[in-house]
Amino acid sequence: MGKRLFDIVFAALALLLLCPLLLAVALWVRLDSPGPALFRQQRVGRGGRPFHIYKFRTMRLDAEAAGPQITVGADARITRAGAWLRRAKVDELPQLLNVLRGDMSVVGPRPEVPRYVALYPSDVRETVLGVRPGITDLASIAFRDESSLLARSADPERTYVEQILPAKLLYAQRYVRTRSLWLDLRIIAWTILAVLGRPGAPRHSPKP
């Protein structure tokens, strides 16, 4: 209950304070390329229940039909506005709405698309999906340059499935085992540092 109360207060205050920025970004996205300002995609949440995650749209409207569900390097599907929004992580801010709805938490394992959740080992699935997914987590910080890492691979999706996804799941399991309000506050601070390009955020490999 304490975590949920924190999520509601944090998300509500953040939306209130960021309202001018969110409106400006929404207008920019609409003017930059045809289509809506927000993008919805199905993800898997707590207990394995599907929900729609909200983001500012950073790709062309036909992006999902025209390529994989992972982003690799300078993906041609990304719009001009989208490139900046992704670098600054501003595209994730509409997920504050998901937090208010109860689909997500501010901090928690990042929600995956059903295609990749189907690859989770059963025991890992039970652990990771036992909590609400989050806007940010340890894996988001450690793999903040994920797109660049995948761009150096001859087979990006295989690299994601065989190397990056297992590491993310280790981070997620570690979070679930040790979660606390103090850890959430530290992850939020590390996330801000990472977005600003400052040292201090964890980049080491997770331990089982």
C-alpha positions, 0 to 999 in steps of 0.5 A, a space after each residue: 500500500 505504501 508503494 502504491 500511495 507513493 506511485 500515485 502521489 509521484 505520478 500526479 505531481 509529475 504530470 501536474 508539473 510537466 503538463 506544459 512540456 507534455 503538451 509541447 511535445 505532443 504538438 511537436 510529434 503531431 507537426 513532425 509526422 502524420 499520426 497521433 501524438 501517443 503510441 499504444 502497445 500491448 505489454 504484459 503486466 502483473 500476474 501476466 495480464 496484458 495492458 496497453 502502455 503509453 508513449 509519445 510516438 517516435 516512429 512512423 505509423 507503419 513502424 510495427 508492420 515494417 520491422 522488428 519489435 526492438 529498435 536497432 541503432 539509427 532505425 529508419 522508422 524513427 522520426 526526427 522528433 522521435 530521435 530526440 525524444 528517445 535520447 532524452 527518454 521523454 517518450 516514456 513520460 506518458 507512462 505516468 498515466 499507466 501508473 495512475 491507472 494501476 497498470 504500472 509502478 514508477 519503479 519496477 521491471 520493465 514490461 515486455 511484449 507478449 512475444 518475449 514474455 513467452 520466452 521467460 523460464 516459468 520460475 522467472 516469469 512467476 517472480 518478475 510478473 509478481 509485481 507491477 512493471 515500472 517506468 524505470 528499473 536497474 536494467 533500464 539504466 544498465 542498458 540505456 545504450 541498448 539500441 547502440 549495442 544491438 546495432 553492432 550485432 549481425 543478428 540483433 534480435 538473437 542478441 537481444 533474446 540470448 544476451 540482453 533479455 536474460 541479463 534484464 531478467 536477472 536485474 528484475 529478479 534482484 529488484 523483486 527480492 530486494 525492493 523497498 522505497 529506499 531502493 526505488 528512490 535510488 533508482 529514480 535518482 540513478 535514472 535522472 543521472 543517466 538521462 543527464 549523462 552523469 556517472 553514478 548509475 549502475 552499469 555492471 553485470 547483474 548477479 543471479 
